């Protein structure tokens, strides 16, 4: 037996020789060295260890982070699809150039500050600055695709022609050398807010998320969702929603969430009677909400905290109710669908036992609880996830003692490096969008002009903001879209009298919804490939399933009580009416009425829809109208229930 186990261990491929992987051999070891070095420097900086007296100034530190992780992006992300399984010579060249250029700027960080190289510099420095701009654009193209590359390229060159732009787009025009120096050596562009957020705050949470996955947390949360909801009516869809919410709250990546959880949940939904397109739509909607779900929420929440200059814990608290409402909508919608179509859950003997699941994975719930406690009770936001990661790493080492203790450590380092490399590759380029608007002065002018064109009409501003977020979200990542609009749109919303926190969450929410809305609908496309359903049909079903989700951002931006701003009684009433509104809107959307236990007729669906929309408006009169609509439906329904019970099912409006 022992010999068989040893033989199986020896037959397993080494981490640096995984078949089908792009990172093998020298590339794998290079990424390992860069990632390990980068994490060591980050820990040294965040905890102020001053190891061997080393603690660079902040700008030098940011250049070091870019210099260590942008090469990882070049090695891990192919220049073209044909090279997906191998690293080419030009990938090595770009990696070396990024490393050398950034370390040159790190070594000369004092010269940049004291000699004013940001405005005028020797020719070699100008050439290196131009090279860093080009490499940042190439990193965006590889990591985020052509649409975001084109957007970043247009804005990176914006200072070159802004003097010829009309109206509020006019700004300070700069020469080519001044433009590349401002982008590469200034503190508002490549090493601006997005990169600073990664280097100062976000990396600890990335390490925590990877450690949770490596130690078995992903499997635990899937089993937990199955044990809690798998047996319920329409159980597989509810399992998909819960597990995607758990996973998404830690990863914040919509597409990876779809692929990771969807590969298990979508086939299960199909086996239990859900149509292929509906199964894919449920998973894509559930995965999309992960960017809004505490405690981690993905990278964009940390960028938001930096833009607003507030603790991350404030963002986390404010997003709690909107995120829970998001998933409550999906749970109710799928439950109504299952009730109307007679879909049952999975047999209990096919599901894990709740106590067995908790006994094997309680450490993961404890880790999440401790992380939330540290974030709320201390000011050590950057340090907290590292403390919890130690606990998770010990768990992973104990579980991996048979297969070798080095495996989880190596996996943690490689996966963390690849994730940070992807973020650095995207956000270094996105930083140039923010930098271009800042150095030309157009960003502030845009907000003023937008407010003026809207004539102070808050509803017009919100409609414009929703439409802009939606359009930009098609070509950008959620982080990129939020960063752009936080500069040009959020100030206008705040000046229009809306809550600053609500305005920023509004922008984030609408950028996020583009993942489930045709024609792009990237989450729906990813889910459709697993469900083996037409991508466009999956996107349309996802949009219909998530129709109520499009109303929620207007709800919490106009009613700050839903982001927990206000008196406790006011918050309680607002949350209660919001939940009641969601129940009514879901009943109207799926044409199934709880309590009455039957399908909704046409006029009933219209009354429920109107009443639910009235409850969304934070006003006593509209609340009374909404409650009256509900009372009307329930009263007539209960009076007619004996007659309906004697009516054939085909005549009850049940499809």
C-alpha positions in Angstrom: 0.0 0.0 0.0 2.8 2.4 0.9 4.6 1.5 -2.2 1.5 2.2 -4.3 1.1 5.6 -2.7 4.8 6.4 -3.3 4.5 5.3 -6.9 1.5 7.5 -7.5 3.3 10.5 -5.9 6.3 9.9 -8.2 4.0 9.6 -11.3 2.4 13.0 -10.6 3.9 15.8 -12.8 6.0 18.4 -11.1 4.5 21.9 -10.6 7.0 23.3 -13.2 6.1 20.6 -15.8 2.3 20.6 -15.8 1.0 19.5 -19.3 -0.9 22.2 -21.2 0.4 24.9 -18.9 2.1 28.0 -20.3 4.3 28.4 -17.3 6.7 25.5 -17.4 10.4 25.1 -17.0 12.4 28.4 -16.9 9.3 30.5 -17.1 7.8 28.8 -14.0 10.9 29.3 -12.0 11.2 32.9 -13.1 7.6 33.6 -12.0 8.3 31.8 -8.7 11.4 34.0 -8.0 9.7 37.2 -9.0 6.6 36.4 -7.0 8.5 35.4 -3.9 10.7 38.4 -4.1 7.7 40.7 -4.6 5.8 39.3 -1.7 8.9 39.5 0.6 9.3 43.2 -0.3 5.6 43.9 0.2 5.6 42.3 3.6 8.7 44.2 4.5 7.1 47.4 3.5 3.6 46.9 5.0 4.9 45.6 8.3 7.9 48.1 8.3 10.3 45.3 9.1 13.3 47.2 7.5 15.0 43.9 6.8 18.7 44.5 6.4 17.9 48.2 6.6 15.9 48.1 3.4 12.8 50.3 3.2 12.5 52.3 0.0 10.6 55.6 -0.3 7.0 55.1 -1.6 7.6 55.9 -5.3 10.6 53.6 -5.4 8.5 50.9 -3.8 5.7 51.3 -6.4 8.3 51.0 -9.3 9.7 47.9 -7.7 6.2 46.3 -7.5 5.5 47.2 -11.2 9.0 46.0 -12.1 8.5 42.6 -10.4 4.9 41.8 -11.5 4.6 43.3 -14.9 7.2 40.7 -16.2 4.9 38.0 -14.7 2.0 39.4 -16.8 4.2 39.1 -20.0 5.3 35.6 -19.1 1.8 34.4 -18.1 -0.4 36.1 -20.7 0.4 35.3 -24.4 0.7 38.0 -27.0 -1.6 36.0 -29.3 -3.8 32.9 -29.0 -1.5 30.7 -31.0 1.2 31.1 -28.2 -1.2 30.2 -25.3 0.9 27.1 -24.4 4.5 28.5 -24.7 6.6 31.5 -23.8 8.2 33.1 -26.8 11.5 35.1 -27.1 9.7 38.4 -27.2 7.9 37.6 -24.0 11.3 37.2 -22.3 12.5 40.4 -23.9 9.5 42.4 -22.6 9.8 40.9 -19.2 13.5 41.9 -19.0 12.7 45.4 -20.3 10.0 45.9 -17.7 12.2 44.7 -14.9 15.2 46.8 -16.0 13.2 50.0 -16.7 11.2 50.0 -13.4 14.3 49.2 -11.3 16.2 52.1 -13.0 13.4 54.4 -12.0 13.3 52.9 -8.5 17.1 53.5 -8.1 16.6 57.1 -9.3 13.4 57.8 -7.3 15.1 60.7 -5.4 16.3 62.2 -8.7 12.8 62.1 -10.0 11.6 64.1 -7.0 14.5 66.5 -6.5 15.5 67.2 -10.1 11.9 67.4 -11.5 12.3 64.7 -14.1 8.6 64.5 -14.3 8.7 67.7 -16.3 12.1 67.7 -17.9 14.7 64.9 -18.0 17.8 63.7 -19.9 17.1 62.0 -23.2 17.8 58.4 -21.9 15.3 58.9 -19.1 12.7 60.2 -21.7 13.3 57.1 -23.8 12.9 54.8 -20.9 9.7 56.6 -19.9 8.3 56.1 -23.4 9.2 52.5 -23.2 7.3 52.0 -19.9 4.2 53.6 -21.5 4.4 51.3 -24.5 4.9 48.2 -22.2 2.0 49.3 -20.0 -0.3 49.4 -23.1 0.9 46.0 -24.3 0.3 44.6 -20.8 -3.3 45.9 -20.9 -3.8 44.4 -24.3 -2.6 41.0 -23.1 -4.4 41.0 -19.8 -7.7 42.7 -20.6 -8.1 42.5 -24.4 -8.2 44.9 -27.3 -11.2 47.1 -26.3 -9.6 48.3 -23.1 -6.2 48.6 -24.9 -7.8 51.0 -27.4 -9.4 53.1 -24.6 -6.1 53.3 -22.7 -4.2 54.2 -25.8 -6.5 57.0 -26.8 -6.4 58.5 -23.3 -2.6 57.9 -22.9 -2.2 60.1 -26.0 -4.9 62.6 -24.9 -2.4 65.3 -23.7 -0.9 65.4 -27.2 -4.1 66.7 -28.8 -6.3 68.1 -26.0 -5.5 71.7 -27.0 -7.5 71.0 -30.2 -10.5 69.5 -28.5 -13.9 71.4 -28.3 -15.7 72.7 -25.2 -15.0 71.0 -21.9 -12.7 68.5 -23.5 -10.2 71.2 -24.1 -7.2 71.1 -21.7 -3.5 71.7 -21.3 -1.7 70.4 -24.4 1.8 68.8 -23.9 4.6 67.6 -26.1 5.5 63.9 -26.6 8.4 64.0 -24.1 6.3 65.8 -21.5 3.4 63.3 -21.9 5.5 60.2 -21.5 7.4 61.7 -18.5 4.1 62.6 -16.8 2.8 59.1 -17.4 5.9 57.3 -16.3 7.4 59.5 -13.6 4.3 61.4 -12.3 2.4 60.1 -9.3 -1.1 60.3 -11.0 -0.6 57.9 -13.9 1.2 54.6 -14.1 2.1 54.6 -10.4 -1.1 56.5 -9.5 -4.0 55.4 -7.4 -4.7 52.0 -9.0 -1.1 50.7 -8.5 -0.8 52.3 -5.1 -3.9 50.4 -4.0 -2.4 47.1 -5.1 0.9 47.8 -3.5 -0.3 49.2 -0.2 -3.6 47.4 0.5 -4.9 44.8 -1.9 -2.1 42.2 -2.1 -2.8 40.9 1.3 -6.3 40.1 0.3 -5.1 38.4 -2.9 -2.8 36.2 -0.8 -5.7 35.4 1.5 -8.1 34.5 -1.4 -5.5 32.2 -3.0 -4.6 30.6 0.4 -8.3 29.9 1.0 -8.6 28.2 -2.4 -5.3 26.2 -2.0 -6.3 25.0 1.5 -9.7 23.7 0.2 -12.0 26.6 0.9 -13.6 26.6 -2.6 -14.7 23.0 -2.2 -15.9 23.7 1.4 -18.2 26.6 0.3 -19.6 24.5 -2.5 -20.3 21.6 -0.1 -21.8 24.1 2.4 -24.1 25.6 -0.2 -25.2 22.1 -1.3 -25.9 21.0 2.3 -27.9 24.1 3.0 -29.9 24.5 -0.2 -29.5 21.4 -2.3 -32.6 19.6 -1.1 -34.9 22.7 -1.4 -37.3 23.4 -4.2 -35.1 24.3 -7.2 -32.1 23.4 -5.0 -29.3 23.3 -7.6 -30.0 26.9 -8.7 -29.9 28.0 -5.1 -26.6 26.1 -4.6 -25.2 28.0 -7.6 -26.3 31.3 -6.2 -24.9 30.7 -2.7 -21.6 29.1 -3.8 -21.0 31.8 -6.4 -21.7 34.5 -3.8 -19.2 32.8 -1.4 -16.5 32.4 -4.0 -17.1 35.7 -5.7 -16.8 37.6 -2.4 -13.2 36.3 -2.1 -12.0 36.4 -5.7 -14.0 39.4 -7.1 -13.3 38.0 -10.6 -16.6 37.4 -12.4 -15.2 35.2 -15.2 -13.1 33.0 -13.0 -16.1 32.6 -10.7 -18.3 31.4 -13.6 -15.7 28.9 -14.7 -14.8 27.6 -11.3 -18.3 27.2 -9.8 -20.2 27.0 -13.0 -18.4 23.8 -14.1 -20.1 22.1 -11.2 -23.4 23.9 -10.7 -24.6 24.3 -14.3 -24.6 20.6 -15.2 -26.4 19.9 -11.9 -29.1 22.5 -12.7 -29.6 20.9 -16.1 -30.0 17.4 -14.7 -32.8 18.7 -12.3 -34.8 20.2 -15.1 -33.6 23.7 -15.6 -33.2 24.7 -19.3 -29.6 25.1 -20.5 -29.9 28.8 -21.1 -31.6 29.4 -17.8 -28.9 27.4 -15.9 -26.2 29.5 -17.6 -28.1 32.7 -16.8 -28.4 31.9 -13.1 -24.7 31.2 -12.8 -23.7 34.3 -14.7 -25.9 36.5 -12.5 -24.7 34.9 -9.3 -21.0 35.2 -10.3 -21.5 38.9 -11.3 -22.6 39.8 -7.8 -19.3 38.7 -6.3 -17.7 42.1 -7.1 -20.2 43.6 -4.6 -20.2 41.0 -1.9 -18.3 41.6 1.3 -15.9 40.8 2.9 -13.4 41.1 0.1 -15.4 42.3 -2.9 -12.5 42.2 -5.4 -10.0 44.9 -6.2 -12.4 47.6 -7.1 -13.6 48.1 -3.5 -10.1 48.9 -2.4 -9.7 51.4 -5.2 -13.0 52.9 -4.1 -11.7 53.3 -0.6 -8.6 55.1 -1.8 -10.6 57.4 -4.1 -13.0 58.4 -1.3 -10.2 58.4 1.3 -12.2 56.3 3.8 -11.3 53.0 5.5 -12.1 49.9 3.5 -14.3 48.7 6.4 -16.7 51.6 5.6 -17.0 50.4 2.0 -17.6 46.8 3.2 -20.4 47.9 5.6 -22.1 50.1 3.0 -22.1 47.4 0.4 -23.6 44.7 2.7 -27.3 45.4 2.3 -27.1 46.1 -1.5 -25.1 42.8 -1.9 -27.6 40.8 0.2 -30.5 42.3 -1.8 -28.8 41.3 -5.0 -28.6 37.7 -4.0 -32.0 37.7 -2.3 -33.5 38.8 -5.7 -31.8 35.8 -7.4 -32.9 33.3 -4.7 -36.5 34.5 -4.9 -36.6 34.5 -8.7 -35.2 31.0 -9.0 -37.6 29.8 -6.2 -40.6 31.2 -8.0 -39.4 29.7 -11.3 -39.0 26.3 -9.6 -42.4 26.5 -7.9 -44.2 27.5 -11.2 -42.5 24.7 -13.1 -42.6 22.0 -10.4 -38.8 21.6 -10.2 -37.6 19.7 -7.1 -34.3 19.6 -5.2 -31.7 16.9 -5.1 -32.3 13.8 -2.9 -30.8 14.2 0.5 -28.7 11.0 0.1 -26.9 12.7 -2.8 -25.9 15.7 -0.7 -23.2 16.2 1.9 -24.4 16.3 5.5 -24.3 19.8 7.1 -22.5 18.7 10.2 -19.9 16.7 8.3 -19.2 19.7 6.1 -18.9 22.1 9.1 -16.7 19.7 11.0 -14.3 19.4 8.1 -14.2 23.1 7.1 -15.0 25.1 10.2 -11.6 26.7 9.9 -12.7 28.6 6.8 -15.7 30.1 8.4 -13.5 31.0 11.4 -11.0 32.7 9.0 -13.7 34.8 7.4 -15.1 35.8 10.7 -11.7 36.8 12.0 -11.0 38.8 8.9 -14.2 40.7 9.2 -13.6 41.3 12.9 -10.1 42.6 12.2 -11.3 44.9 9.4 -14.0 46.4 11.6 -12.2 46.5 14.9 -8.7 47.6 13.9 -7.1 50.0 11.5 -4.7 47.4 10.2 -6.5 46.8 6.9 -3.3 46.0 5.0 -2.0 43.6 7.7 -5.2 41.8 8.6 -5.4 39.3 5.7 -1.7 38.3 6.2 -2.5 37.2 9.8 -5.4 35.1 8.6 -3.4 33.7 5.7 -0.9 32.1 8.2 -3.9 30.2 9.7 -5.0 29.0 6.3 -1.5 28.1 5.2 -1.1 25.9 8.3 -4.4 24.2 7.4 -3.2 23.6 3.9 0.1 22.2 5.1 -1.6 19.8 7.5 -3.9 18.5 4.8 -1.1 18.2 2.3 1.3 16.3 4.5 0.8 13.1 2.4 1.5 14.8 -0.9 4.3 17.0 0.3 4.2 20.2 2.2 6.0 22.2 -0.6 3.1 21.8 -3.0 0.6 24.2 -1.3 3.4 26.8 -0.7 4.5 26.7 -4.3 0.9 26.8 -5.6 0.2 29.8 -3.3 3.3 31.7 -4.6 2.6 31.0 -8.3 -1.1 31.7 -8.1 -0.6 34.9 -6.1 2.1 36.1 -8.5 -0.1 35.4 -11.5 -3.1 37.3 -10.0 -1.0 40.3 -9.0 0.7 40.3 -12.4 -2.7 40.4 -14.1 -3.9 43.3 -12.0 -0.6 45.2 -12.4 -0.8 44.6 -16.2 -4.4 46.0 -16.3 -4.2 48.8 -13.8 -0.8 50.3 -14.9 -2.5 51.0 -18.2 -5.8 52.2 -16.7 -3.7 54.5 -14.5 -2.8 56.4 -17.7 -6.5 57.2 -18.3 -6.8 58.8 -14.8 -3.4 60.5 -15.3 -4.3 62.0 -18.7 -7.6 63.5 -17.3 -5.7 64.8 -14.2 -2.7 66.4 -15.9 -4.8 68.1 -18.6 -7.4 69.3 -16.2 -10.3 67.8 -18.2 -11.5 65.5 -15.4 -12.7 68.4 -13.2 -14.1 70.3 -16.2 -16.1 67.2 -17.3 -17.8 67.0 -13.9 -18.7 70.7 -13.9 -20.1 70.6 -17.4 -22.0 67.4 -16.8 -23.7 69.0 -13.8 -24.5 72.1 -15.8 -26.0 70.2 -18.7 -28.2 68.2 -16.3 -29.5 71.4 -14.9 -29.2 70.1 -11.4 -31.6 67.3 -12.2 -30.5 64.3 -10.1 -32.6 61.8 -12.0 -31.1 62.9 -15.3 -27.6 62.6 -13.8 -28.3 59.1 -12.6 -29.7 58.0 -15.9 -26.7 59.4 -17.7 -24.4 57.7 -15.2 -26.1 54.3 -15.6 -26.0 54.5 -19.4 -22.3 55.6 -19.4 -21.3 52.9 -16.8 -23.1 50.3 -18.9 -21.5 51.3 -22.2 -18.0 51.5 -20.7 -18.5 48.3 -18.8 -18.8 46.5 -22.2 -15.2 47.2 -23.1 -13.6 47.6 -19.7 -13.1 45.5 -16.6 -15.2 46.5 -13.6 -12.2 48.1 -12.0 -11.2 50.1 -15.1 -14.8 51.3 -15.7 -15.2 52.4 -12.0 -11.8 54.2 -12.0 -12.7 56.2 -15.1 -16.2 57.2 -13.9 -15.0 57.9 -10.3 -12.9 60.7 -11.8 -15.4 62.2 -14.3 -18.9 61.3 -13.0 -18.8 60.7 -9.2 -18.0 64.4 -8.4 -21.0 65.5 -10.5 -23.3 63.1 -8.6 -22.0 64.3 -5.3 -22.3 68.0 -6.3 -25.9 67.1 -7.4 -26.7 66.4 -3.7 -26.4 62.6 -3.6 -24.4 60.6 -1.0 -20.8 60.2 -1.9 -20.8 56.5 -0.8 -24.0 55.9 -2.7 -22.7 57.6 -5.8 -19.6 55.5 -5.9 -21.5 52.2 -5.3 -24.0 53.2 -8.0 -21.1 53.5 -10.5 -19.6 50.2 -9.4 -23.0 48.4 -9.6 -23.8 49.5 -13.1 -20.3 48.7 -14.4 -20.8 45.3 -12.9 -24.1 44.7 -14.6 -22.6 44.9 -18.1 -21.3 41.3 -17.5 -24.8 40.0 -17.9 -26.2 42.3 -20.5 -26.1 41.7 -24.3 -24.5 42.3 -26.7 -21.2 41.7 -24.7 -22.4 39.9 -21.5 -19.0 38.3 -20.9 -20.3 36.3 -17.9 -23.2 35.0 -19.9 -20.9 34.0 -22.7 -18.6 32.1 -20.3 -21.6 30.3 -18.7 -23.1 29.5 -22.1 -20.0 27.6 -23.1 -20.4 25.4 -20.0 -24.2 25.1 -20.4 -23.9 24.3 -24.2 -26.5 27.0 -24.9 -26.5 29.9 -27.4 -24.6 32.8 -25.9 -27.0 35.5 -27.0 -30.0 33.5 -25.6 -28.2 33.0 -22.3 -27.5 36.7 -22.1 -31.1 37.6 -22.8 -32.3 35.2 -20.1 -29.7 36.6 -17.7 -31.0 40.1 -18.4 -34.6 39.0 -17.8 -33.6 37.1 -14.6 -31.7 40.1 -13.4 -34.2 42.8 -14.5 -34.9 43.7 -10.8 -31.2 44.0 -10.3 -31.2 47.0 -12.6 -33.5 48.8 -10.2 -31.5 48.3 -7.1 -28.7 50.8 -7.7 -31.3 53.6 -8.1 -32.8 52.4 -4.8 -29.8 52.7 -2.6 -28.3 55.9 -4.2 -31.6 57.7 -3.6 -32.1 56.1 -0.2 -28.9 56.2 1.9 -30.6 54.1 4.6 -29.9 51.1 2.4 -26.2 51.7 2.7 -26.6 51.9 6.5 -26.4 55.7 6.7 -29.1 57.1 9.0 -31.0 56.3 12.2 -31.5 52.6 13.1 -35.3 52.9 12.8 -35.1 54.5 9.4 -32.6 51.8 8.2 -34.9 49.0 9.5 -37.9 50.5 7.7 -36.0 51.0 4.5 -34.6 47.5 4.4 -38.0 46.0 5.3 -39.8 47.9 2.4 -37.0 47.0 0.0 -37.3 43.3 0.8 -41.1 43.5 0.4 -40.7 45.3 -2.8 -38.3 42.6 -4.1 -40.8 39.9 -3.2 -43.5 41.7 -5.1 -41.4 42.4 -8.2 -40.1 38.8 -8.2 -43.7 37.5 -8.1 -44.6 39.8 -11.0 -41.5 38.8 -13.0 -41.9 35.0 -12.5 -45.8 35.2 -12.3 -45.9 33.2 -9.1 -47.5 34.4 -5.8 -46.2 33.2 -2.4 -48.8 32.4 0.3 -51.4 31.8 -2.4 -49.1 29.1 -3.8 -50.2 29.6 -7.4 -49.3 31.4 -10.6 -50.2 35.1 -11.0 -52.8 36.1 -13.6 -52.0 39.0 -15.9 -53.7 41.8 -14.0 -52.2 40.5 -10.7 -48.7 40.6 -12.1 -49.3 44.2 -13.2 -50.6 45.3 -9.8 -47.7 43.6 -8.1 -45.2 45.3 -10.5 -46.7 48.7 -9.8 -46.9 48.2 -6.1 -43.3 46.9 -5.9 -42.0 49.9 -7.8 -43.9 52.2 -5.5 -42.2 50.6 -2.5 -38.8 51.3 -4.0 -39.4 55.1 -3.8 -38.4 56.3 -0.3 -41.7 58.2 0.6 -44.6 57.5 2.9 -47.3 58.0 0.2 -45.6 55.6 -2.2 -45.1 53.1 0.6 -48.8 53.2 1.4 -49.7 52.7 -2.3 -47.4 49.7 -2.5 -48.8 48.1 0.6 -52.3 48.7 -0.7 -51.5 46.9 -3.9 -50.1 44.0 -2.0 -53.2 43.9 0.3 -55.5 44.0 -2.7 -53.8 41.0 -4.4 -53.6 39.0 -1.2 -57.1 39.8 -0.1 -58.8 38.9 -3.4 -56.5 35.8 -3.7 -57.4 34.5 -0.3 -61.1 35.1 -0.8 -60.9 33.2 -4.1 -58.6 30.5 -2.9 -61.4 27.8 -2.5 -62.6 28.5 -6.0 -59.1 28.4 -7.4 -58.5 25.1 -5.7 -61.3 23.5 -7.7 -60.1 25.0 -11.0 -57.9 22.8 -13.3 -54.2 23.7 -13.2 -54.2 24.6 -16.8 -56.5 27.5 -16.1 -54.6 28.9 -13.1 -52.0 30.7 -15.1 -49.3 28.2 -14.2 -47.0 27.6 -17.2 
